[in-house]
Each structure stands twice: as structure tokens, then as C-alpha cells.
């Protein structure tokens, strides 16, 4: 773990500089923390101050130092119930995409070793794409702050998402690096602008409510996308179904797998790989179905289960099984892009709840 985290910290500084974010404020690795001030949405600062002042005034017999300490504690506790600021949400969304891209070794996906099964992608392209999406995630979080899910909000976010796709394509010279992640992580940015950062279930539930509204202004091409066609052909949920169901592969599989791996004292790289493999073992991944049909999906799911049954990615047998899965998927020219997007969603939710 030591060398991995050291590499990531070096990269964190360079990424923060490129994104015009001070390296001392933002770190992209798993131990990243923003200043405690990001716990409170600026729009709620007056309410926090009022709550604290009320608490202090209610204790006139206490000494000034005690009143100040109690008021501060109450203000902090109140702030923890609030969503974090939109910019902090956007920074964590970008961080999740970067962490997913850099995670190595992933089966048939872009990572530090190379492009996997993607001829038009590289790690550099993935990082450029992720950083180009910061304004998109920021706009989504700002638009969703202090609101409830609604038809109007759904369509506003859809417009922002389409603008984000244009920015992504411009940054990657036409390569689709994160279209699925714009949908999945973007919706979670909206949900996280409505709820406390450690309430992953509520964040996913609100994101799901938004997803269930139809986008009446969606271009006709949305109905004929690869994901839409594959979902219809194979009768699987796809990215839209995953969102409408409340992101079960992030909330009920990814996060628990991450937690279980950490309890087993796996280093952070292996813990994240374990979460990815757990997602792959269950997900009907439309990226795999599009590129390799049911054969590719079965190879991925069965191979992921072999890794887990062998003791996980940190065991010698598990590493061998993971390498074999990588080889099999590369031979089929298929990659689990849907699982990668849901790992990014998992890492995003994890970064929020770890603020506490």
C-alpha cells in the first residue's frame, strides 16, 4: 500500500494544479479530506449560526468558555445534518472518476498498465475527461441544492448532462470516456446536494426519484443508444434501470464489499478492486453485452465469482484468477464499463460518508 499511496499523493498535487484546485485543499486519494468548512452548505450558514447562538443564549448561567464550546459543538452537529457545498460535491465526483481510472489492475479496463480492450482510450484521456466534467458536476449540484426531485429538475439536469457530454468529447477528441458516469455520478451529485453526506441511502433514493421522471426533451438518439438497444434486446436494467432502482450495485454491493475488504485489512487498492469484482459478479453489464453478447457477460460474471471464491484479489489464487479474467475478456475484446461506472459511484458515496 505504501508505494501506491505515495504515487497517488504525487498525482494528487498535479491533478489539483491542473484543475486550479490547491493541492493542500483537495487530495484525490482514499484518505482525502476537505476542510471542515465544506460540511456546511454556504446557503445554510445563517441557519447554523442561528442554531448555535440560540443554544448559547439558553445557558446564561454558564461561563463564557463553556457557552462557546457548547455552541460550537451544536453548530458542528447541525452542520453534519446538511449537504456539503456544491463545489465539494463536484470535486469528489471528479476524484471518484480519477480514482476509478487509476485503479490497477482492472480486467480489460483502462488503468495504469494500458488501454485494456479500449483502442480509443488511455489513462491520460480518462483523466482529461474526468477533469473536464468538474463544471458539469458543479452545475448539477448547484441546480439540485435545497430542492426536491421533480420533472423540472430532471429536465434541467438532463440539459446540463448533455452539455457535459459535449465538454467530455471536446476534452477527449471524440472518445466516449464517461458518458455513463455523467448519468450515474451526475444523479448522485444531485442526491448529495439534498442530503447529509453520510446518508448514502437517502442520496441514492433521491437520485432514483429524479431518474424516474422522463426527459421530455431528450434527443431521439437517446432511444437508439448502445445501452438502450442492449437493454431492450437482452431485457436487462441497464444504466437507467440501475438508477431508477436506487443504485443497488453501489449501495448494496460496492460499499459493503469495500467495507468488508477494509475490515480484512486489505490495502486501499485491493479493497477497491474487491468492490469492482463484487459488482462485476452481479451486474448485467450492458457494455459487455454490447461488445461481446451473453458470452462476454457470462465470462465476466463467472470469472469475477472465481476471484472471490479463491479468496479475493489479495490472495495468491485470487490474483491468478483476476489475471485469467483479464486475459479472457481481452480475447473477447470486451470490457466491464458499466461496472467501472458503478465503482466510481461507490467511491463517490464512500468519499462523502468518510467526511465524518
Residue pairs with C-beta under 8 A, 6 or more apart in sequence:
1 267
1 268
1 269
4 267
4 268
4 269
5 29
5 30
5 31
5 268
8 28
8 29
8 102
9 27
9 29
11 28
11 102
12 23
12 26
12 27
12 28
12 29
12 32
13 23
15 28
15 98
15 127
15 131
16 22
16 23
16 25
16 26
16 27
16 28
17 23
18 131
19 26
19 94
19 131
19 134
21 91
25 34
25 35
26 32
26 34
26 91
26 95
27 33
28 95
28 98
28 99
29 99
29 268
30 99
30 268
30 272
32 95
32 351
33 355
34 84
34 88
34 91
34 355
36 76
38 84
38 85
38 87
38 88
38 355
39 76
39 79
39 80
39 82
39 84
39 197
39 355
40 48
40 79
40 82
40 84
40 85
41 82
41 83
41 84
41 85
41 86
41 145
41 146
42 85
43 145
43 146
44 79
44 82
47 78
48 75
48 78
48 79
48 82
49 75
51 74
51 75
51 78
52 71
52 72
52 74
52 75
52 78
53 71
55 70
55 71
55 74
55 75
56 67
56 68
56 70
56 71
59 66
59 67
59 70
62 70
80 196
80 198
80 356
81 196
82 196
83 89
83 145
83 192
83 193
83 194
83 195
83 196
83 197
84 192
84 197
84 352
84 355
86 138
86 141
86 142
86 145
86 193
87 138
87 141
89 137
89 138
89 141
89 189
89 192
89 193
89 352
90 134
90 135
90 137
90 138
90 140
90 141
90 189
91 134
92 348
92 351
92 352
93 133
93 134
93 137
93 185
93 186
93 188
93 189
93 348
94 130
94 131
94 133
94 134
94 137
95 347
95 348
95 351
96 185
96 344
96 345
96 347
96 348
96 351
97 126
97 129
97 130
97 133
97 178
97 181
97 185
97 344
98 126
98 127
98 130
98 131
99 272
99 344
99 347
100 340
100 343
100 344
100 347
101 110
101 111
101 123
101 126
101 127
101 130
102 111
102 112
102 123
103 111
103 269
103 272
103 273
103 276
103 343
104 111
104 112
104 113
104 269
105 111
105 113
105 273
105 322
105 323
105 326
106 116
106 273
106 276
106 326
106 340
107 116
107 280
107 300
107 303
107 322
107 325
107 326
107 329
107 335
107 336
108 116
108 117
108 326
108 329
108 330
108 334
108 335
108 336
109 116
109 117
109 118
109 335
109 336
109 337
109 340
110 116
110 118
110 121
110 122
110 123
110 125
110 126
111 123
112 123
114 122
115 121
115 122
116 330
116 335
117 291
117 329
117 330
117 332
117 333
117 334
117 335
118 335
120 175
120 176
121 172
121 175
121 177
125 172
125 173
125 175
125 177
126 177
126 178
128 171
128 172
128 177
129 168
129 171
129 172
129 175
129 177
129 178
130 177
130 178
131 171
132 167
132 168
132 170
132 171
132 172
133 164
133 167
133 168
133 178
133 181
133 182
135 164
135 167
136 160
136 161
136 163
136 164
136 167
136 182
136 186
137 164
137 185
137 186
137 189
139 160
139 163
140 157
140 160
140 161
140 186
140 189
140 190
140 193
141 189
141 190
141 192
141 193
142 193
143 153
143 156
143 157
143 160
143 190
144 153
144 157
144 189
144 190
144 191
144 193
144 194
144 210
145 193
145 194
146 193
146 194
147 153
147 194
148 194
148 206
149 206
149 209
149 210
149 213
150 213
151 213
151 214
151 216
153 190
153 210
153 213
154 210
154 211
154 213
154 214
154 215
155 213
155 215
155 216
155 217
157 186
157 187
157 190
157 210
158 215
158 217
158 218
159 217
160 186
161 182
161 183
161 186
162 219
164 182
164 186
165 179
165 182
168 176
168 177
168 178
168 179
168 182
169 175
169 176
178 341
180 227
180 239
180 287
180 337
180 338
180 341
181 341
181 344
181 345
183 239
183 240
183 243
184 239
184 242
184 243
184 247
184 341
184 342
184 344
184 345
185 341
185 344
185 345
185 348
187 207
187 208
187 210
187 211
187 243
188 203
188 204
188 207
188 247
188 250
188 345
188 348
188 349
189 348
190 206
190 207
190 210
191 202
191 203
191 204
191 205
191 206
191 207
191 210
192 203
192 348
192 352
194 202
194 203
194 206
195 202
195 203
195 206
196 202
197 352
197 353
197 355
197 356
198 352
198 353
198 355
198 356
200 251
200 255
200 349
200 352
200 353
201 251
203 349
203 352
204 246
204 247
204 250
204 251
204 349
205 246
207 243
207 246
207 247
208 243
208 244
208 245
208 246
208 247
211 240
211 243
211 244
212 244
215 222
222 228
226 286
226 290
227 238
227 239
227 240
227 286
227 290
228 238
228 240
229 290
230 236
230 238
230 286
230 289
230 290
231 237
231 238
231 240
231 241
231 286
233 289
234 284
234 286
234 289
234 294
236 284
236 286
236 289
237 244
237 245
237 284
238 284
238 286
239 286
239 338
239 341
242 248
242 249
242 338
242 342
247 342
247 345
249 279
249 282
249 283
249 339
249 342
250 279
250 342
250 345
250 346
250 349
251 349
253 275
253 278
253 279
253 282
254 275
254 278
254 279
254 342
254 343
254 345
254 346
254 349
255 275
255 346
255 349
255 350
257 274
257 275
257 277
257 278
257 279
258 271
258 272
258 274
258 275
258 346
258 350
260 274
261 270
261 271
261 274
261 275
261 312
261 314
262 271
264 312
264 314
266 274
266 312
266 313
266 314
267 314
270 312
270 313
270 314
272 343
272 347
273 313
273 322
274 308
274 312
274 313
274 314
275 343
275 346
276 339
276 340
276 343
277 304
277 307
277 308
277 312
277 313
277 322
278 304
278 308
279 339
279 342
279 343
279 346
280 300
280 301
280 303
280 304
280 336
280 339
281 301
281 304
281 305
281 308
282 301
283 301
283 336
283 338
283 339
283 342
284 297
285 297
285 300
285 336
285 337
285 338
285 339
286 338
287 334
287 335
287 336
287 337
287 338
288 296
288 297
288 300
288 334
288 335
288 336
288 337
288 338
289 296
289 297
291 332
291 333
291 334
291 335
292 299
292 329
292 332
292 333
292 334
295 332
296 329
296 332
296 334
299 325
299 328
299 329
299 332
299 334
300 325
300 329
300 334
300 336
300 339
303 321
303 324
303 325
303 328
303 329
304 325
306 321
306 324
306 325
307 313
307 318
307 321
307 322
307 325
308 318
310 317
310 318
310 320
310 321
311 317
311 318
312 318
313 319
313 322
329 335
329 336
